[in-house]
């Protein structure tokens, strides 16, 4: 293969890559204000390389005209540099006014070079025809160099005023510019009387890749993909070149004289064209194959973005399930059911179910075996997207629940402080009323004392419910504690049975535990006193690592409508009650890590069960 052919191949590669780069920059770089100018630079580089090819092919006048147009190449690059390094959206007004003048001067220099015979053709090392500057052409070269120096001065200024990715890009542009200068200026050798072959020009295809890398690697991500593909296709073209050289050497030995007589340049050119044709046909053929294999609606980035934005707006499982089903049903034009852990919909033929497992979130598609592959693919993609939103919603709900608990705790603290202040303010006038009642008539004094006791009990209940519980736990003998509580009650003929083992001990706060039973017994007595056969029973049941204490009474059953809020404050309707008794019981039990519940299935109309966990006992009695 001759050096002239190698030179032509290099120029063809450079010109072809430059045209592709210019088109890509114009189509994909519209949002980057500097990209059109860079596209102009790439287009002029393609014409400059085409001029050298024309000269080698003996189209001298066309080739000389294209090479003498080279001032536009640094002019476009200067324009690009001014826009690229500007920290604002527009270049400074004085430069904006100067650019048209510079373009006009560049065109004037080019036209003057054309009509003033600024270029000629000569024979040099490896070429029977090569470009040289002559006469006014040296002004053309000087002006081109001057524009290049101005462009690099702008880059130096941009390096000083910018930072971050922009600054790194400018540094890379200096390196790429130096590489391009080293490669391109070798075509001046014959003009200087040097009979040297321009070997550096053979590497010009690499200059475009370095330029793209340096200029837009940190600015336009789509261009990075272009550079990646361009490098891939360049490597494949070089591989085809090597393969054709090997094939042409072996064809004669294999007896294929006709093929062996075909010039290697033509074999390589045909192979390169075939490769480029394959690249051009790849996308439409791939799209056609997808439509044949996956018929039906097609997925796209806008559709996925729409799904993602809609699903992220849901703030509950039910809303997410309903919206997901609506979105996919509208896309597939048939009903789809979405089931989530805490929400679901009426059944249909197509189901998507998201499950939370120990390994994480999983999805299952049911009823999708008979749908077309295209619909199945859309279901898989949508399910994966839905799964991601399930994880996000789960975290959001956990954060919301934690915030609610924090606010509840803060509210309790504020309520406790308010209750303590109110108790202090109320007890002072109550004490004054009590002292003033000492001089009243006995009946009046007794009535006042009863009401004062009631008010004091209300204050004590309010403090117990709203104040902070600080437990002082120890081993409490349950039977002795219950006997003490029972001795303080006014039974008024109500029969009370105590059936608790003598040796039963609980790890608890003795004072708070007494408070629990006082409240429960007060409630029981309030509803049992008016019955002739009123009974109350206290008993215990000891199990594995837990103890259950029962408070039974045969008073009237609690109305069903009242059961859901039984342990909420101010639910009680009994006369003289504060409405806080059972709420206080539940709060004390929760502070012990225990629980209280109401039951009516233990043979008594009303039963309250106190369940203590992690208690090591060995006796059972009920």
C-alpha positions as CSV (number, residue, x, y, z in Angstrom):
1,X,0.0,0.0,0.0
2,X,1.5,3.4,-1.1
3,X,2.0,6.3,1.2
4,X,-0.3,8.4,-1.0
5,X,-3.1,5.9,-0.4
6,X,-2.5,5.9,3.4
7,X,-2.7,9.7,3.3
8,X,-6.0,9.6,1.4
9,X,-7.5,7.2,3.8
10,X,-6.5,9.4,6.8
11,X,-8.0,12.5,5.2
12,X,-11.2,10.6,4.3
13,X,-11.5,9.3,7.9
14,X,-10.9,12.8,9.3
15,X,-13.4,14.4,6.9
16,X,-16.1,11.8,7.5
17,X,-15.7,12.0,11.3
18,X,-15.8,15.8,11.1
19,X,-19.0,15.8,9.1
20,X,-20.6,13.4,11.6
21,X,-19.4,15.5,14.5
22,X,-20.8,18.7,12.9
23,X,-24.2,17.2,12.3
24,X,-24.3,15.7,15.8
25,X,-23.4,19.0,17.4
26,X,-26.1,20.8,15.5
27,X,-28.8,18.2,16.3
28,X,-27.9,17.4,19.9
29,X,-26.2,20.5,21.2
30,X,-28.9,23.1,20.7
31,X,-29.1,23.8,24.4
32,X,-25.4,24.5,24.5
33,X,-24.9,28.0,23.1
34,X,-21.3,27.3,22.0
35,X,-22.0,24.1,20.1
36,X,-23.0,25.6,16.7
37,X,-19.7,27.4,16.4
38,X,-17.9,24.2,17.2
39,X,-20.0,22.5,14.5
40,X,-18.8,25.1,12.0
41,X,-15.2,24.4,13.0
42,X,-15.7,20.7,12.4
43,X,-17.4,21.4,9.0
44,X,-14.5,23.6,7.9
45,X,-12.0,20.9,9.0
46,X,-14.0,18.4,6.9
47,X,-13.6,20.7,3.8
48,X,-9.9,21.3,4.5
49,X,-9.3,17.5,4.5
50,X,-11.5,17.2,1.4
51,X,-9.3,19.8,-0.3
52,X,-6.1,17.6,0.2
53,X,-8.0,14.6,-1.1
54,X,-9.0,16.6,-4.2
55,X,-5.4,17.6,-4.9
56,X,-4.2,14.0,-4.6
57,X,-6.9,13.0,-7.1
58,X,-5.7,15.8,-9.4
59,X,-8.7,18.1,-8.9
60,X,-6.2,20.9,-8.3
61,X,-8.4,24.0,-8.5
62,X,-11.1,22.6,-6.2
63,X,-8.4,21.4,-3.7
64,X,-6.5,24.6,-3.6
65,X,-9.7,26.6,-3.0
66,X,-10.7,24.4,-0.1
67,X,-7.3,24.5,1.5
68,X,-7.1,28.3,1.2
69,X,-10.5,28.5,3.0
70,X,-8.7,27.4,6.2
71,X,-8.9,30.9,8.0
72,X,-12.6,30.1,8.7
73,X,-11.5,27.1,10.7
74,X,-9.7,29.1,13.5
75,X,-12.4,31.8,13.1
76,X,-15.1,29.4,14.1
77,X,-12.9,28.1,16.9
78,X,-12.4,31.7,18.2
79,X,-16.1,32.2,18.1
80,X,-16.6,28.9,20.0
81,X,-13.9,29.9,22.6
82,X,-15.5,33.3,23.3
83,X,-18.9,31.6,24.0
84,X,-17.5,28.6,25.8
85,X,-15.4,30.5,28.4
86,X,-18.0,33.2,29.1
87,X,-19.4,32.7,32.6
88,X,-22.8,34.3,31.6
89,X,-25.3,33.4,29.0
90,X,-23.9,35.8,26.4
91,X,-20.5,37.0,25.4
92,X,-19.6,40.6,26.1
93,X,-21.1,43.2,23.8
94,X,-17.8,44.4,22.4
95,X,-16.9,40.9,21.3
96,X,-20.4,40.3,19.9
97,X,-19.9,43.4,17.7
98,X,-16.4,42.4,16.7
99,X,-17.3,38.9,15.5
100,X,-19.1,39.9,12.3
101,X,-16.1,42.1,11.4
102,X,-13.7,39.2,12.0
103,X,-15.8,36.9,9.9
104,X,-15.8,39.5,7.1
105,X,-12.1,39.9,7.2
106,X,-11.7,36.1,7.1
107,X,-13.8,35.9,4.0
108,X,-11.9,38.8,2.4
109,X,-8.6,37.1,3.1
110,X,-10.0,33.8,1.5
111,X,-11.3,35.5,-1.6
112,X,-8.1,37.5,-2.0
113,X,-6.1,34.3,-1.7
114,X,-8.3,32.6,-4.4
115,X,-8.0,35.4,-6.9
116,X,-4.4,36.2,-6.0
117,X,-3.1,32.7,-6.7
118,X,-2.3,32.2,-3.0
119,X,-1.8,28.4,-3.5
120,X,0.0,26.2,-6.0
121,X,0.8,22.5,-6.6
122,X,4.1,20.8,-6.4
123,X,5.6,17.3,-6.2
124,X,7.1,16.3,-2.9
125,X,8.1,13.2,-0.9
126,X,5.5,10.5,-1.6
127,X,3.2,12.8,-3.7
128,X,3.1,13.8,-7.3
129,X,0.8,16.7,-6.3
130,X,0.7,18.5,-3.0
131,X,-0.4,22.0,-1.8
132,X,2.1,24.8,-1.2
133,X,1.5,28.5,-0.3
134,X,2.5,31.1,-2.8
135,X,2.4,34.9,-2.9
136,X,-0.7,36.3,-1.1
137,X,-1.2,32.8,0.3
138,X,1.4,33.6,3.0
139,X,-0.9,36.3,4.3
140,X,-3.6,33.7,4.4
141,X,-1.4,31.5,6.6
142,X,-0.3,34.4,8.8
143,X,-3.9,35.4,9.4
144,X,-4.9,31.8,10.2
145,X,-2.1,31.6,12.8
146,X,-3.1,35.0,14.2
147,X,-6.7,33.8,14.7
148,X,-5.4,30.6,16.4
149,X,-3.3,32.6,18.8
150,X,-6.3,34.8,19.6
151,X,-8.5,31.8,20.3
152,X,-5.9,30.4,22.7
153,X,-5.5,33.7,24.4
154,X,-9.3,33.7,25.0
155,X,-9.0,30.2,26.5
156,X,-6.2,31.3,28.8
157,X,-8.4,34.2,30.0
158,X,-11.3,31.7,30.4
159,X,-9.0,29.5,32.5
160,X,-8.4,32.4,34.9
161,X,-12.1,33.4,35.4
162,X,-13.7,29.9,35.5
163,X,-13.5,27.0,37.9
164,X,-14.6,23.4,38.2
165,X,-15.5,21.4,35.1
166,X,-15.3,24.4,32.9
167,X,-11.7,25.0,33.9
168,X,-10.8,21.3,33.4
169,X,-12.4,21.5,29.9
170,X,-10.3,24.5,29.0
171,X,-7.1,22.7,30.1
172,X,-8.0,19.7,28.0
173,X,-8.7,22.1,25.0
174,X,-5.2,23.5,25.3
175,X,-3.8,19.9,25.1
176,X,-6.1,19.0,22.2
177,X,-5.2,22.3,20.4
178,X,-1.5,21.6,20.8
179,X,-2.0,18.0,19.4
180,X,-3.9,19.4,16.4
181,X,-1.3,22.1,15.7
182,X,1.4,19.4,15.7
183,X,-0.5,17.2,13.3
184,X,-1.8,19.9,10.9
185,X,1.2,22.1,10.4
186,X,3.2,19.3,8.8
187,X,1.4,20.2,5.5
188,X,3.5,23.4,5.5
189,X,6.7,21.4,5.0
190,X,6.7,21.6,1.1
191,X,5.9,25.3,1.3
192,X,9.1,25.8,3.2
193,X,11.1,23.8,0.7
194,X,11.3,20.8,3.0
195,X,11.0,17.5,1.0
196,X,9.4,15.7,4.0
197,X,6.4,13.4,4.0
198,X,3.7,14.8,6.3
199,X,3.5,11.8,8.6
200,X,1.8,13.7,11.5
201,X,-1.2,14.3,9.2
202,X,-1.9,10.6,9.2
203,X,-3.1,10.9,12.8
204,X,-5.5,13.7,12.2
205,X,-8.6,11.4,12.9
206,X,-7.5,11.2,16.5
207,X,-7.5,15.0,16.8
208,X,-11.3,15.2,16.6
209,X,-11.7,12.7,19.3
210,X,-9.3,14.6,21.6
211,X,-11.1,17.8,20.8
212,X,-14.5,16.4,21.6
213,X,-13.1,14.9,24.8
214,X,-11.5,18.2,25.9
215,X,-14.3,20.5,24.9
216,X,-17.6,18.8,25.8
217,X,-16.7,15.9,28.1
218,X,-17.8,17.8,31.1
219,X,-20.6,19.8,29.3
220,X,-22.7,17.6,27.0
221,X,-23.1,14.0,28.1
222,X,-24.6,13.0,24.8
223,X,-21.4,13.9,23.1
224,X,-19.5,11.5,25.3
225,X,-21.6,8.7,23.8
226,X,-20.9,10.0,20.3
227,X,-17.1,10.0,21.1
228,X,-17.4,6.5,22.4
229,X,-19.2,5.3,19.3
230,X,-16.8,7.2,17.0
231,X,-13.8,5.5,18.6
232,X,-15.5,2.1,18.3
233,X,-16.2,2.6,14.6
234,X,-12.7,4.0,14.0
235,X,-11.3,0.9,15.5
236,X,-13.5,-1.3,13.4
237,X,-12.5,0.6,10.2
238,X,-8.8,0.1,11.0
239,X,-9.6,-3.6,11.7
240,X,-11.2,-3.8,8.2
241,X,-8.2,-2.1,6.7
242,X,-5.9,-4.7,8.2
243,X,-8.2,-7.6,7.2
244,X,-8.4,-6.4,3.6
245,X,-4.7,-6.1,3.4
246,X,-4.4,-9.7,4.6
247,X,-7.1,-10.9,2.2
248,X,-5.5,-9.2,-0.8
249,X,-2.2,-10.9,0.0
250,X,-3.8,-14.3,0.2
251,X,-6.2,-14.1,-2.7
252,X,-3.6,-14.8,-5.3
253,X,-2.2,-17.9,-3.4
254,X,-5.8,-19.2,-3.1
255,X,-6.3,-19.1,-6.9
256,X,-8.6,-16.1,-6.9
257,X,-6.8,-14.1,-9.5
258,X,-9.7,-11.8,-10.3
259,X,-10.1,-10.7,-6.8
260,X,-6.3,-10.4,-6.4
261,X,-6.2,-8.0,-9.3
262,X,-8.6,-5.6,-7.4
263,X,-6.6,-2.7,-5.9
264,X,-6.3,-2.9,-2.1
265,X,-7.7,0.6,-1.8
266,X,-10.9,-0.4,-3.6
267,X,-11.3,-3.5,-1.4
268,X,-10.9,-1.4,1.7
269,X,-13.2,1.3,0.4
270,X,-15.9,-1.2,-0.4
271,X,-15.5,-2.8,3.1
272,X,-15.6,0.6,4.8
273,X,-18.8,1.6,2.8
274,X,-20.4,-1.7,3.8
275,X,-19.5,-1.1,7.4
276,X,-20.9,2.4,7.3
277,X,-24.1,1.1,5.6
278,X,-24.5,-1.5,8.4
279,X,-24.1,1.2,11.0
280,X,-26.7,3.4,9.3
281,X,-29.2,0.5,9.0
282,X,-28.6,-0.8,12.5
283,X,-31.2,1.4,14.3
284,X,-34.1,1.0,11.9
285,X,-33.6,-2.7,11.6
286,X,-33.3,-3.0,15.4
287,X,-36.5,-1.0,15.8
288,X,-38.3,-3.2,13.3
289,X,-37.1,-6.3,15.1
290,X,-38.4,-5.0,18.4
291,X,-41.8,-4.3,16.9
292,X,-41.9,-7.8,15.4
293,X,-40.8,-9.5,18.6
294,X,-42.7,-7.1,21.0
295,X,-45.8,-6.0,19.0
296,X,-48.1,-3.5,20.7
297,X,-47.4,-0.3,22.5
298,X,-43.8,0.7,22.8
299,X,-41.9,2.1,25.8
300,X,-40.1,5.4,25.6
301,X,-38.2,7.7,27.9
302,X,-41.1,10.3,28.1
303,X,-43.5,7.5,29.0
304,X,-41.3,6.2,31.8
305,X,-40.7,9.7,33.1
306,X,-44.5,10.3,33.2
307,X,-45.0,7.0,35.1
308,X,-42.3,7.9,37.6
309,X,-43.5,11.4,38.3
310,X,-47.1,10.2,38.7
311,X,-46.3,7.4,41.1
312,X,-44.0,9.5,43.3
313,X,-47.0,11.8,44.1
314,X,-48.8,9.0,46.1
315,X,-48.8,9.3,49.9
316,X,-50.6,6.0,50.8
317,X,-50.6,2.4,49.7
318,X,-54.2,2.5,48.5
319,X,-53.5,5.6,46.4
320,X,-50.4,4.0,44.9
321,X,-52.3,0.8,44.1
322,X,-55.1,2.7,42.4
323,X,-52.9,5.0,40.4
324,X,-50.6,2.2,39.3
325,X,-53.5,0.2,38.0
326,X,-55.0,3.2,36.2
327,X,-51.7,4.1,34.5
328,X,-50.9,0.6,33.3
329,X,-54.5,-0.1,32.3
330,X,-54.6,3.0,30.2
331,X,-51.3,2.0,28.5
332,X,-52.4,-1.6,27.7
333,X,-56.0,-0.7,27.1
334,X,-57.2,-3.5,29.4
335,X,-57.9,-3.8,33.1
336,X,-54.9,-4.5,35.4
337,X,-55.1,-5.2,39.1
338,X,-52.3,-4.0,41.4
339,X,-52.0,-5.5,44.9
340,X,-49.7,-3.9,47.6
341,X,-49.1,-5.2,51.1
342,X,-51.7,-2.8,52.7
343,X,-53.9,-2.1,49.7
344,X,-55.5,-3.9,46.8
345,X,-58.2,-3.7,44.2
346,X,-60.9,-5.9,42.7
347,X,-59.6,-8.8,40.7
348,X,-59.0,-8.9,36.9
349,X,-57.3,-11.2,34.5
350,X,-53.9,-9.4,34.9
351,X,-52.4,-9.0,38.3
352,X,-49.2,-7.2,39.6
353,X,-48.4,-8.0,43.2
354,X,-45.6,-6.3,45.2
355,X,-44.4,-8.3,48.3
356,X,-42.2,-7.2,51.2
357,X,-40.0,-10.2,52.2
358,X,-36.9,-10.6,54.4
359,X,-34.7,-10.3,51.3
360,X,-36.5,-7.0,50.2
361,X,-39.3,-6.1,47.9
362,X,-40.3,-8.5,45.1
363,X,-43.0,-8.4,42.4
364,X,-45.1,-11.2,40.9
365,X,-47.0,-11.1,37.6
366,X,-50.1,-13.3,37.4
367,X,-52.2,-13.9,34.3
368,X,-49.6,-12.5,31.9
369,X,-48.7,-15.8,30.2
370,X,-51.3,-15.3,27.4
371,X,-50.6,-11.6,26.6
372,X,-48.3,-10.6,23.7
373,X,-44.5,-10.3,24.5
374,X,-44.8,-6.5,24.0
375,X,-47.4,-6.2,26.8
376,X,-45.5,-8.6,29.0
377,X,-42.3,-6.4,28.6
378,X,-44.3,-3.3,29.5
379,X,-45.7,-5.1,32.6
380,X,-42.2,-6.2,33.7
381,X,-40.8,-2.7,33.3
382,X,-43.8,-1.1,35.1
383,X,-43.6,-3.6,37.9
384,X,-39.9,-2.8,38.4
385,X,-40.7,0.9,38.5
386,X,-43.6,0.3,40.9
387,X,-41.3,-1.7,43.2
388,X,-38.9,1.2,43.4
389,X,-41.8,3.5,44.4
390,X,-42.9,1.0,47.0
391,X,-39.5,1.3,48.7
392,X,-39.7,5.0,48.6
393,X,-43.3,5.1,50.0
394,X,-42.3,2.7,52.8
395,X,-39.5,5.0,53.9
396,X,-41.7,8.0,53.6
397,X,-44.4,6.5,55.8
398,X,-41.8,5.4,58.4
399,X,-40.4,8.9,58.6
400,X,-44.0,10.3,58.9
401,X,-44.8,7.8,61.7
402,X,-41.6,8.7,63.5
403,X,-42.4,12.4,63.2
404,X,-45.9,11.8,64.5
405,X,-44.6,9.9,67.5
406,X,-42.1,12.7,68.1
407,X,-44.9,15.3,68.0
408,X,-47.1,13.1,70.3
409,X,-44.3,12.9,72.8
410,X,-43.7,16.6,72.6
411,X,-47.4,17.1,73.2
412,X,-47.4,14.9,76.2
413,X,-44.5,16.8,77.7
414,X,-46.3,20.1,77.1
415,X,-49.5,18.6,78.5
416,X,-47.6,17.4,81.6
417,X,-46.1,20.8,82.3
418,X,-49.6,22.4,81.8
419,X,-51.2,19.9,84.1
420,X,-48.6,20.5,86.9
421,X,-49.1,24.2,86.6
422,X,-52.9,23.8,86.7
423,X,-52.8,21.5,89.7
424,X,-50.7,23.9,91.6
425,X,-53.0,26.8,90.8
426,X,-56.2,24.8,91.6
427,X,-55.0,23.3,94.9
428,X,-54.3,26.7,96.5
429,X,-58.0,27.9,96.2
430,X,-59.2,24.4,97.2
431,X,-57.2,24.5,100.4
432,X,-58.7,27.9,101.2
433,X,-62.2,26.5,100.6
434,X,-61.4,23.6,102.9
435,X,-60.3,25.8,105.7
436,X,-63.3,28.1,105.3
437,X,-65.6,25.1,105.4
438,X,-64.4,24.2,108.9
439,X,-66.7,26.9,110.4
440,X,-69.8,25.9,108.5
441,X,-72.7,23.6,109.6
442,X,-71.7,19.8,109.8
443,X,-74.0,18.8,106.9
444,X,-72.6,21.6,104.7
445,X,-69.0,20.9,105.8
446,X,-69.4,17.2,104.9
447,X,-70.8,18.0,101.5
448,X,-68.0,20.5,100.8
449,X,-65.4,17.9,101.9
450,X,-66.8,15.3,99.6
451,X,-66.6,17.7,96.6
452,X,-63.1,18.7,97.6
453,X,-62.0,15.1,97.6
454,X,-63.6,14.6,94.2
455,X,-61.7,17.7,92.9
456,X,-58.5,16.4,94.4
457,X,-59.0,13.0,92.8
458,X,-59.6,14.7,89.4
459,X,-56.4,16.7,89.7
460,X,-54.5,13.6,90.7
461,X,-55.8,11.6,87.7
462,X,-54.9,14.5,85.4
463,X,-51.4,14.5,86.7
464,X,-51.1,10.7,86.4
465,X,-52.2,10.8,82.8
466,X,-50.4,13.8,81.5
467,X,-47.2,13.7,83.7
468,X,-44.1,11.8,82.9
469,X,-43.9,8.3,84.4
470,X,-40.7,7.4,86.1
471,X,-40.8,3.8,87.3
472,X,-39.0,2.6,90.4
473,X,-39.2,-1.2,89.8
474,X,-38.7,-3.9,92.4
475,X,-40.0,-7.4,93.2
476,X,-43.6,-6.8,94.3
477,X,-45.5,-9.5,96.3
478,X,-48.7,-9.4,94.4
479,X,-51.1,-10.9,97.0
480,X,-50.0,-8.6,99.8
481,X,-50.2,-5.6,97.5
482,X,-53.8,-6.5,96.4
483,X,-54.8,-7.1,100.1
484,X,-53.6,-3.5,100.9
485,X,-55.6,-2.1,98.0
486,X,-58.7,-4.0,98.9
487,X,-58.6,-2.7,102.5
488,X,-58.8,0.8,101.2
489,X,-62.0,0.3,99.3
490,X,-65.6,1.0,100.4
491,X,-67.2,-2.3,99.3
492,X,-70.8,-1.5,100.5
493,X,-71.8,-5.2,100.4
494,X,-70.0,-6.1,97.2
495,X,-68.4,-9.6,97.5
496,X,-64.7,-9.6,96.5
497,X,-62.7,-12.8,96.0
498,X,-58.9,-12.9,96.0
499,X,-57.3,-16.0,94.4
500,X,-53.6,-15.2,93.9
501,X,-50.6,-17.4,95.0
502,X,-48.8,-16.2,98.1
503,X,-45.4,-16.6,96.4
504,X,-46.3,-14.7,93.2
505,X,-43.8,-11.8,92.6
506,X,-43.8,-9.2,89.8
507,X,-41.0,-7.0,88.7
508,X,-42.8,-3.6,88.7
509,X,-43.3,-0.3,90.3
510,X,-45.4,-1.0,93.5
511,X,-47.0,2.5,93.7
512,X,-48.0,2.5,90.0
513,X,-49.3,-1.1,90.2
514,X,-51.5,-0.2,93.1
515,X,-52.8,2.8,91.1
516,X,-53.8,0.4,88.3
517,X,-55.8,-1.8,90.6
518,X,-57.4,1.1,92.5
519,X,-58.7,2.5,89.1
520,X,-60.0,-0.9,88.0
521,X,-61.7,-1.6,91.3
522,X,-63.2,1.8,91.5
523,X,-64.7,1.3,88.0
524,X,-66.0,-2.2,89.0
525,X,-67.5,-1.0,92.3
526,X,-69.2,2.0,90.6
527,X,-71.2,-0.4,88.3
528,X,-71.7,-3.3,90.9
529,X,-72.9,-1.5,94.0
530,X,-76.5,-1.4,93.0
531,X,-76.7,-5.2,92.4
532,X,-77.9,-7.6,95.0
533,X,-75.4,-10.3,94.0
534,X,-72.5,-8.1,93.1
535,X,-69.2,-9.9,92.8
536,X,-65.6,-9.0,92.0
537,X,-62.8,-11.5,91.6
538,X,-59.0,-11.0,91.5
539,X,-57.0,-13.9,90.2
540,X,-53.7,-14.8,88.4
541,X,-52.4,-17.1,85.8
542,X,-48.7,-17.7,85.4
543,X,-47.3,-19.0,82.1
544,X,-44.0,-19.3,80.3
545,X,-42.2,-16.0,80.9
546,X,-45.4,-14.1,81.5
547,X,-48.0,-13.4,84.2
548,X,-51.6,-12.5,83.7
549,X,-53.7,-10.8,86.4
550,X,-57.5,-10.8,86.0
551,X,-60.1,-8.3,87.4
552,X,-63.6,-9.8,86.9
553,X,-66.9,-8.3,87.8
554,X,-70.5,-9.3,87.1
555,X,-71.7,-5.7,86.5
556,X,-73.5,-4.7,83.3
557,X,-71.5,-5.5,80.1
558,X,-69.8,-2.6,78.4
559,X,-71.8,-1.4,75.3
560,X,-70.3,-2.5,72.0
561,X,-70.1,1.0,70.6
562,X,-67.9,2.1,73.6
563,X,-65.3,-0.7,73.2
564,X,-63.1,0.8,70.4
565,X,-62.3,3.9,72.6
566,X,-62.5,2.2,75.9
567,X,-59.0,3.1,77.0
568,X,-59.1,6.6,75.5
569,X,-59.4,9.6,77.9
570,X,-62.8,11.0,78.8
571,X,-64.7,8.0,77.4
572,X,-66.2,6.9,80.8
573,X,-69.7,8.1,81.5
574,X,-70.1,6.9,85.1
575,X,-71.1,9.5,87.7
576,X,-68.3,11.1,89.5
577,X,-65.7,9.7,87.2
578,X,-62.9,11.7,85.7
579,X,-62.8,9.8,82.4
580,X,-59.1,9.1,82.8
581,X,-59.1,5.9,84.9
582,X,-58.7,3.3,82.1
583,X,-56.4,5.7,80.1
584,X,-54.1,5.9,83.1
585,X,-54.2,2.1,83.5
586,X,-53.1,1.6,79.9
587,X,-50.4,4.2,80.2
588,X,-48.9,2.6,83.3
589,X,-49.0,-0.8,81.7
590,X,-47.3,0.4,78.6
591,X,-44.6,2.0,80.7
592,X,-44.0,-1.5,82.2
593,X,-43.8,-3.0,78.7
594,X,-47.1,-4.8,79.5
595,X,-50.6,-4.5,78.1
596,X,-54.2,-4.4,79.3
597,X,-57.2,-5.6,77.4
598,X,-61.0,-6.0,78.0
599,X,-62.6,-9.4,77.5
600,X,-66.1,-10.7,77.8
601,X,-65.5,-14.4,77.0
602,X,-64.1,-15.5,80.4
603,X,-67.4,-16.4,82.0
604,X,-67.9,-12.8,83.4
605,X,-69.7,-9.9,81.9
606,X,-66.6,-7.7,82.3
607,X,-63.0,-8.8,82.6
608,X,-59.8,-6.8,82.4
609,X,-56.6,-8.8,81.8
610,X,-53.2,-7.4,82.8
611,X,-50.4,-9.2,80.9
612,X,-46.8,-8.8,82.1
613,X,-44.0,-10.3,80.0
614,X,-40.5,-11.6,80.7
615,X,-41.5,-12.6,84.2
616,X,-39.8,-15.7,85.6
617,X,-42.5,-17.5,87.8
618,X,-43.4,-21.0,88.4
619,X,-46.9,-21.1,89.8
620,X,-50.3,-21.2,88.0
621,X,-53.6,-20.3,89.5
622,X,-56.8,-18.9,88.1
